[in-house]
Amino acid sequence: MGLWTLCEGFLLLANALAILNEDRFLAPRGWSFAEVPAGTAKSLKGQVIGLIYATQYMGVPLIIFNVITIVVKLVSG
């Protein structure tokens, strides 16, 4: 496995986290940002929820990385 394949894997993971809908998927399962108390933000669950929201917030850079990956794949075959 090369570095490019690893980067593609992280990009796919970021895409998967970015499309999670809070109202339909996260809140019914207890993974809403509002359900994390201020004191438990350092817990694993709090950090994962923070990662999900950070990924959703960075939509434009994620689109740019997707376009770059598609262009490289089209050029290189």
N, C-alpha and C positions, 0 to 999 in steps of 0.2 A: 504494500500500500504506500503510495507516494504522498507527498505534501499536498498536491492538488486534490487528490481524492479525499484527504482529511478535511481540507477547506470546504469541499463540496458537501461533505457530511455535516459540518457545522452550519453551513448555509441552509441545508434542508431542515435541520433542527430549529434554527431561528425562524424559518418560514412556518414550521408547525406551531411554534409558540405564538407567532404573530397573529395567526388566524383564529385563536381560541376566543370565543365570545363569552364575555363575563355573565351576561344575563341568562343565556341558555345553557352554558356548560359549567362555568366556574362557580357561580354563586350557589346553585343547588347542591353542589358537592362540598361546600364549605371552603372554597379556595378564593373567595372574594377578597379584595384589598381592604374592604371595610371591616372584615371579620378578624383581621390580625390586630390584636391590641398593641399599643405602643411599646410595651415592655418585652414582647415576644418577637420583635422584628429581627432579632439576631438568631432565632431558631431556624432550623432547616426549612420548615414550611414557609416561614416569613421570607427567607431568602429566595426560595423558588418562586413565590408569588411576586416578589420584587423583580426577579429576572423576567417573568412573563410580562409584567407591565413595562419594563424597560424595553423589551423587544417590540412590544406593540407601539411604543412611543417612537421608536427609531424606524418608522415606515419608509421614509424617503431613501435613506442610505441602504436599506434592505432591497429596495427596488433597483437601485443602482448596481449593487453587487449581483443581483439576479441577472440583470441585463449584461453585465460584463461576463458572467459565467456562460450565458447563452451564446454570446458572440465568440468567446474562446472555443466553446464546444463546436460551433458551426465552422470555424476556421480550421481547427485542428482535426476534426473528424471524429 
